[in-house]
Structure formats: structure tokens, C-alpha cells
Amino acid sequence: MQPIGIDIGYGNVKFHTVGTSGSFPALVGNYQENLSIGLDRGTLENVEIGGEKFLVGESAKKHSSRIYTTRCRDWIDTIHYQALLKHALTRAGVPQQAVITTGLPVEYYRTDKERLAAIITDAAVKAGVGATVQVLPQPVGAFFSLLFNEDGSVLDPAMASMRVGILDIGYYTTDLITLDSVTVVEKQLASFENGVSTVLEAIRKDIFDTYKLQLDIHRTEEAVRRGKVQVYGTEQDIRSLTAKRLMELEAEIQAQAQVVWGNGADLDRIVLAGGGAALLAPYLKFYRHATVLRDPAAANAVGFFRNSVRKCRC
């Protein structure tokens, strides 16, 4: 049995398994032949679903003339979600038997967990894999990345009795959850539609207004991480421009978190995870006992994997 953790987000897909981990943009695009015009374009990332071929990840971003962006309530039912899932399973290595853990946004967890488990099980069967699947609330993955070791043993026994708040800042949504002695506190669950994409759209417009440089949302994210853009062959520092927008998002998330947690005094620890936590780390100061995980974007996938390891041991 191979344990696998998969985190399919709106921005990126992350996977973690024994001996390998990785991520790729959550992009699915149309497949086109003969794109290279005699140049080496490298190995294309492509998958076939129901007889239809798609480019995925970086290959879709570079080569597809049409990107299929699906952000809706029933995203998990789409062929594009299946394409991302299949590519993640392929990248993780396709065993004969697997224990797969994944997650859903808090808002959709109760209603969609069984449906998603069935979708992943079916996708695995089509790939020749017999799979046992567990679906968790998304932020629980980050918690498990702190609680468990890579071998599934308990890394920090004290965490098991703590009251811990997890703030998972994703691409389109921010999820908040509280666990008390590893039990979800039902009245402290929340999802907000104000993830990283909100601030990236604002920064994209600011870059155009300032430099007349038209970037898509993915190149904008790369520019924010680098702190600069290339304009007419010259580097331009955009850190002061992006700081304003990132601080605006931080203030919005702070206000929403405080509705649920107040001043956070009854929480033993607050953990910040998700790709947005990495971008906002310099500005997230509103809880004195909050910490950003070392690799916040990968935390859910790592925690899902460690949960799968424990299930393999049972």
C-alpha cells in the first residue's frame, strides 16, 4: 500500500508520497499538435480523459491557446478536475494499491466529502490503482503536518491536547478551523472568498497602470514573489506597489478571523498555512502566538500524506 497526499487547489496542485513530492499550476488547457515550429519544447505534460487530450500545469500555461478555468460549486465533477487529479497521481507514481488522503474547503466538506471520495476512487481504478480514500477539511492537513512524523508516528504529543486554530489562505478562499484535542470545534469553522487571487488581480491592474505591462494572473504571481518585473528589458522594483495590496488583504483576513476567534486568547496556538500565508508572512501580525509554517503551500499535502501513512499502518 502506497500512502499519498494530494491537495488540489484552485491555484496549484500539490502531492506528497514516499520519496517524492511536487506541485504544478492547477491549469488545464487544450492540446495542440505541432506547436514547436522546429524548436525543442521539452516534454509536454498531458493527460487523456474520456478520449479527450489536455495539457496540464506548466505545459498548459506555456502552450495552450485556451485555458479552462473552472471555479464553481461543482468543480470536483468537471473533466478538468479529473485531468488535474490524474496528472497528480501520475506524478506521484501509480502503485497497484494506494491510500489517498485529500481535502475540501470547509464550506463544502460536509456535503461533498463522500462524492469526492467516490470520484477519486473511480479515477484511481481507471489508472489501474486500487485505492482507499479519505477526504478531510482542507486545513486539517496543515495540522497533521505538525502532529505527525513522515512515518506516521506522533511528532508532538503536546499538540494532541492543544486548542489549535488553523488559518489556510488559499488561491480563491481562506479557510479557518479550530481543533480542540484533535476534535473539530463545529462553531469555529469558516470560509471566506478572499484568497490570493483577490490581491493578484489588484496588483495586475496596478502594474498595467504604472508600466503599461499586461500580465496574466500567473505571471503576476511570479512577479510578486520576485518583487520585480521586466519592462522594455529593464528591471523595475514593484515591492512598494505590492506591499500596499498585500496589507489590504491582511487587514481583511484579520477582520474576518477576529469575528470567529476574537483576540485568540483561548487558543494555545494559531497556525498559518496555504500559498497565501507565504506571500503575506511579512504582514501577518494580528495574533501574537501565530506562526507561518516553514513551507505553508505544501503543508496540507504533507499532512494528508502523513495521515495516509497512519492508515497504512492500521
N, C-alpha and C positions, 0 to 999 in steps of 0.2 A: 504493500500500500504506500503510495507516494503522497505526502502531505503538500497541499498547495494553498496559498493565499492569493486571492485576486480582488483587486479594488478597481472597478470600472467606474471612473468618474466622468463628468461632462468635459473636463479639461484634459486629463491624462488617464491612461490605464496603467496600473502598477501590478506586478506579480512577484511572488517570492516563493521559492521552494528550496529543496535541498541542493546546495551548491550553486544556485543561480538566482538572480533577481534582476529586475529591469523595469523600464517604463517606456511608453510611447504615446504620442498625442492621440487623443480619442477622436480621430478623424477617419472618416470613410468617404472615399471618392470613386468616381467612375474609372474603370480600367480602360486604358488606351494602348494599342499596339504601336510599335514603330515610333516611339517618342524620341529616340536618342539622336536622330539625324547624323548617325555615324560616330557619335561620341559615347564614351563609356558612362552609362548612368548607374552602374552598380547593380546590386541585386534588389529587385523590386519586392516590397512587402505586399503580398496579395493573398486573398482568400477567395474561396468559391462557396457560395451558399445557394442551394437550390438551383444549381446550374448557372447562376449569375456570378460573374467575377468582379471583385472590388479591389482597389488599392486601399491600404490602411496605413495609419501612422505617418511617419516622415515621408514615405513614398506618395501618399495621398496629398500631403501638403505641397510637395515639390512638383508633382506631375499631373494631378487630376485637374481637368478643366471644370469639374463640378464637385463641390464638397457637400455631402448630405449631412446637414446639421439638424438633429432631432432633439429638441428639448421640450418634452411633453410628459403628461401624466403616465402614458403607456409606453414610454421609451423602451422598457425591457422587452416589449412584444415585437419590436421592429427588427427587420432583417439586418439593419445597421448595427444594432446591439449584438446580434448573433455574430456578425463579422468581427467585431472587437473581441468578443469572448473567444471565438475560435482562434484568433491570432494570439491571444494571451495564453491559451492552452498549448498552442504550438511552440511558442517561445519558452514556456516553462518545461517543455518536454512532455511527450504524450505517453504515459505509462499504461499498463493494462488495467491497473486498479488505482484509484486515487480517492483521497479525502479532501474535498474542496470546501473552503470557507470563504464567504464573501459578505458584502454588506449592502444595506439600503439606507437612504436618508431617513431620518427619524420620522418624518411626516408620512412616509409611505410604508414603513416597516410592517405594521400590524396587518394591513390589507394585502400587501404584495409578497410577503416572505415565502409563502407556500408556492405561489405562482412562479417566482424567480427560481426557487429550488428545482421545480419541475423543468423549467426552461434550460437550466444549466445541466441537469441530469440528461435531458434529451440531447443537448449539444455534445456532451461527452460521449454518449452512446454512438452518435453519428461519427465521432472521431475514433471509435474503437476503444473507448475507455469506460470501464465500469466505475461509477462514481457514487460516493456518499457525500451529500451536500448539506451544509448548514449555512443559513443566512442570519446575520446579526445586524443590529442597529449599527450604522457606519462608525460612530465614534468609539464603540466598544473595542474595535480593532486597536486603536491607539492605546487604550487602557491595557489590553492584553500584551502589547509590545513592552510595557513596563512591568507587568506582573509575572510574565513567563520568560524562561530562557529559550534558546534555539532548540534545546532537546525536550521542551515541554514542561520541564520542572519549574517550580516556583522560584523566581529570581528574587523577589522582595516580599517576604511573608507579611511585613507590616502593611503593604498595600491592600492585602486581602481584608483587613478590618477597617480601612480608612473610608471616609466620605470624600469622594473624589469627583470633581467637576471636569468634564471634557468639553472643550470648545474646538470644533472641527471646521476650519474655514476652507471651504472648497471653491470650486470654479463658479458655480451659479448659486450655491446655497451654503449657509452656515448652520451647522447642527450643534445643539447644546444638549448635554445629557449629564445626569448625576448618578453615580453608583455608590451605594452605601453597603459596605461589606459584600461587594461584588453583586449586589442586587440593584436593579434599576429603580430609581425613585420616580414613580409614574407622574407625579405632579411637577417634576422638573425636567421635562422634555420639551424641546422647541426646535423649529426650523425657520430660518429667515432667508428670504430670497435676495440676498445681497452679498454674493461671493466676490471672488477676484474679478470676474468679467465686468462687474459694475464699474470698478475703478479703471480697468484697462480700456474700456470704451471711452471714458472721460479723458484719459491720457492720450489715447489715439487721436482724439479731436484736438487736444492741446498741441500735440506735435504737428499736426497739419496746420493749425492756425499760426504756429510760431515759425515753422520751417517750410510750409507747403509740401511736406513729405507725406505721401499717402501709404500707410502701413495697414496690413490686416491685423486682426486681434492677436494672432500667434507671434508675428514679428514684433508687435508692440510689447508683448510679454518678455520676449528676448531682450528688447531694448531696455526695459525697466530693470531686468536682472543685471545687465551690463552697466546701466547708468549712462548710456550714451547712444547716439545714433550717427550714422554716416550720411552727410548731406553734401552733395557735389564733391565727393571724395575727401571731405574734411570731417573729422570727429567733432561732434557737439555734445557737451555735457548736459544731460537732462535731469540730473538728480534733484535740483531745486524745484523743477517743474513737477516731477513725480511725487516729491515729498508732500506737497500740498494735498494732492488727491489721496494719497495713502493715509494721511492724517484724518481726512474727512471720513474715509471708510472705517478707520479705527474708532472714531467718535460714534459712528452709527452702530457698530457692533457693541461697543461699550454700553450704550444706552439700552440696547436690546437684552444684553446679558444681565444687566442690573435689574431689569424687570423680573427675571427669574431668580437670580441669585442674590439680589440686593448688594450689600458690600462684600459678600462672600465669606463673612466671618465664621459661618458654621461649616465651611468646607475645610478639610485638612489640607487639600492640595487642589490646584487648578492646573490642568494640562492643556496646552495649545498645540493643535495638530492641523494637518492639511497643508496644501500648497500655499494657501493664503497666509498661513502663520509664518512661513519663511519670508514672504515679501514684507509682512507687517511687523516682523520681530523688533525692529528698532523703535517702533511706535506703540507697541502693546504694553502699556504701563499701568493699566487701570486696576489690576489686582496685585498686591504686594507679594503674594505667595504663588503667582502664576509663573510657569516655566514653559518655554518653547522646546519641544523635543528636538533632539540633535538632527534628525532627518525627518521633519514633520510631514513632508509629502508622501514618504514611503511608510509611515508608521502604521496605517491601517492594514496595508498588505502584509507587513511583518507580523502584526498581531494576529491577523487571520491565519497566517501560516502556523504560528505557534499554537493556536487553538487546534488546527488540523493535526499537528504533531501529537497533542494530548489525546485526541480522538483515536489516532492510530495505535496509541499505547493501551487503549482500553480493551 
